[in-house]
Amino acid sequence: MWRDGASQRCLRLVREMAIAPGAPVLDFGSGIGGPARDIQAATGAYVVGINLSRQQLQTSLALSRLQQPNAPLFADLVNADGQSLPFRAQTFAHVYSINMFYHIPAPQQALSEIARVLRPGGRFGLDDWFLTARTAAATVQQLRTNWSSSQGFHQLDDMRQWLEQHGLAIVGELDFTDEAGQFLREERFGAVFDRQVRARLIEVFPQLYQYDGYVLEHAALAAEQLRNDILYMGQLYRSGEAVYKQLIAEKRR
Ligand SMILES: C[S@@+](CC[C@H](N)C(=O)[O-])C[C@H]1O[C@@H](n2cnc3c(N)ncnc32)[C@H](O)[C@@H]1O
C-alpha cells in the first residue's frame, strides 16, 4: 500500500538524517501530521510543525490529542509561511519537508530560511517530486491546471544547485520514482481508490466545502478529478517527465 509506502519512505528519510532522541526538529509543511507521527515515534525527536493552513494545524492538534493523549505529537505547531520562518537562527538540529516543497513559489527564499534556522552540521531532508529536463511545457501546463497552481513545481537539477548555493551540501539522494510509477496505476492505486477512498471523499467533501449550492454531484466530480490527477502523476514517473526523490543535505560548518 502507498500509505505504508509513505510511512516507510519517511522512516528511510529520518534514518539518513540521523535524528537523535530529543533533538529539536522542524517539520516544514506539517499538514495534518501524518509523517510527524511516524518520525516522532521512530526517533523520539522534539518535533515543531509549521504550516500555512491554520485549519490543517487544528486538525493536526485534534488528531494528536485523540491518538496520543499522554504524549502530544508536536512540541509546538506554528501557523506560518515557510518562506518566512518565525524562529531564531540555528534553532533546529534538523529540518525535514515531506511532499510539500512543490507548493513553494519562491524556493530559494524558503531554502535561505531553512539554512538560517538550521545549526551547522544539521541536516535538511527533502522528500518531494520534481520536474526533469524531459518535462514538456504542455505537461507543466497540465500540472498547473490539475493542482490549481500558477507557481511552484521545481526542476531537480535546479534544486540540487539551490541547495548548494545556500550552504546545504548534498550528502545523500534516494530515488522512489519506480516505486511511485508502479503504484500509481489504474489496477493498483485506481482499485484502492475505488474500494476504500472514493465513497469517503464524497461524504467529507461537502463538509469541507460548505457553500451554497454545493451538491453531492460536485463531490463525486471532485473525487474523480483527484483520482485522475494522481494517476496522471504515475504516467509522468513512468515516462521520466517527473521523479520522486529524497535529497539529504548538510549545513556547512
Ligand atoms: C501535500 S501536503 C503534505 C503535508 C505533510 N507534509 C504530509 O506529507 O502529510 C502539503 C502541505 O504544505 C502546506 N503548505 C503549502 N504551502 C506552504 C507554505 N508556503 N508554507 C507552509 N506550508 C505550506 C499545505 O498547507 C499542506 O499542508
The ligand as a Gaussian input file, in Angstrom:
#p B3LYP/6-31G(d) Opt

LIG

0 1
 C        0.566000      17.604000       0.290000
 S        0.526000      18.387000       1.851000
 C        1.770000      17.474000       2.719000
 C        1.649000      17.624000       4.210000
 C        2.583000      16.727000       5.047000
 N        3.974000      17.094000       4.873000
 C        2.350000      15.264000       4.690000
 O        3.201000      14.689000       3.987000
 O        1.323000      14.726000       5.100000
 C        1.325000      19.951000       1.542000
 C        1.239000      20.906000       2.757000
 O        2.033000      22.060000       2.515000
 C        1.383000      23.173000       3.124000
 N        1.935000      24.391000       2.504000
 C        1.807000      24.804000       1.216000
 N        2.476000      25.948000       1.009000
 C        3.080000      26.268000       2.201000
 C        3.916000      27.343000       2.632000
 N        4.270000      28.336000       1.798000
 N        4.343000      27.348000       3.915000
 C        3.984000      26.358000       4.767000
 N        3.181000      25.320000       4.427000
 C        2.732000      25.282000       3.156000
 C       -0.081000      22.904000       2.804000
 O       -0.918000      23.621000       3.680000
 C       -0.171000      21.399000       3.037000
 O       -0.447000      21.096000       4.367000

